[in-house]
């Protein structure tokens, strides 16, 4: 196991200490578990975003939606200057 150092705000350190006492585990265990959960959630969010974008792209392919050929260059124009009403 790799030993590493990090700086924690006092309030966070106190919360970690309280959780460690409540669960009867070390502060290091609480920190490792929090990092593991945070990394898992972060990965899941990124994966969900990619899946949503892929589904939108697939829907566009299936329905043969066509957009302007200069959409990238004039993105702001199409988004902000168009009267959508």
C-alpha positions as CSV (number, residue, x, y, z in Angstrom):
1,X,0.0,0.0,0.0
2,X,1.3,3.5,-0.9
3,X,1.7,6.0,1.9
4,X,0.7,9.5,0.9
5,X,0.2,12.8,2.6
6,X,-2.5,15.4,2.0
7,X,-3.8,18.5,3.6
8,X,-7.3,18.5,5.0
9,X,-9.3,21.5,6.3
10,X,-9.7,21.3,10.1
11,X,-13.5,20.8,9.8
12,X,-13.1,17.9,7.4
13,X,-10.5,16.3,9.7
14,X,-12.9,16.5,12.6
15,X,-15.7,14.9,10.6
16,X,-13.4,12.1,9.6
17,X,-12.5,11.6,13.2
18,X,-16.2,11.4,14.3
19,X,-17.0,8.9,11.6
20,X,-14.0,6.8,12.4
21,X,-15.0,6.7,16.1
22,X,-18.7,5.9,15.3
23,X,-17.7,3.0,13.0
24,X,-14.8,1.9,15.2
25,X,-12.3,2.1,12.3
26,X,-9.2,4.1,11.5
27,X,-9.3,7.6,10.0
28,X,-7.3,6.2,7.1
29,X,-10.0,3.6,6.5
30,X,-12.7,6.3,6.4
31,X,-10.6,8.4,3.9
32,X,-9.9,5.4,1.6
33,X,-13.6,4.5,1.6
34,X,-14.7,8.0,0.8
35,X,-12.2,8.2,-2.0
36,X,-13.4,4.9,-3.4
37,X,-17.0,6.0,-3.3
38,X,-16.2,9.4,-4.9
39,X,-14.2,7.8,-7.7
40,X,-16.9,5.3,-8.4
41,X,-19.6,8.0,-8.5
42,X,-17.4,10.3,-10.7
43,X,-16.8,7.4,-13.2
44,X,-20.6,6.6,-13.2
45,X,-21.5,10.2,-14.0
46,X,-19.0,10.4,-16.8
47,X,-20.3,7.1,-18.2
48,X,-23.9,8.3,-18.0
49,X,-23.1,11.5,-19.9
50,X,-21.3,9.6,-22.6
51,X,-24.2,7.2,-22.9
52,X,-26.7,10.0,-23.2
53,X,-24.7,11.7,-25.9
54,X,-24.4,8.4,-27.8
55,X,-28.2,7.9,-27.6
56,X,-28.8,11.4,-29.0
57,X,-26.4,10.8,-31.8
58,X,-28.1,7.5,-32.6
59,X,-31.5,9.1,-32.6
60,X,-30.2,11.7,-35.1
61,X,-28.9,8.9,-37.4
62,X,-32.1,6.9,-37.2
63,X,-34.3,9.9,-38.0
64,X,-31.9,11.3,-40.6
65,X,-31.9,14.7,-38.9
66,X,-29.9,17.3,-41.0
67,X,-28.4,20.4,-39.6
68,X,-26.6,23.3,-41.1
69,X,-23.2,22.5,-42.6
70,X,-21.7,25.5,-40.8
71,X,-23.1,24.6,-37.4
72,X,-19.7,24.5,-35.6
73,X,-18.5,27.8,-37.0
74,X,-21.8,29.6,-36.4
75,X,-22.9,27.8,-33.2
76,X,-23.5,31.1,-31.3
77,X,-25.5,32.6,-34.2
78,X,-27.8,29.6,-34.4
79,X,-28.2,29.2,-30.7
80,X,-28.7,32.8,-29.6
81,X,-29.9,34.8,-32.6
82,X,-32.6,32.4,-33.8
83,X,-36.2,33.3,-33.0
84,X,-37.5,30.0,-31.6
85,X,-41.1,31.2,-31.2
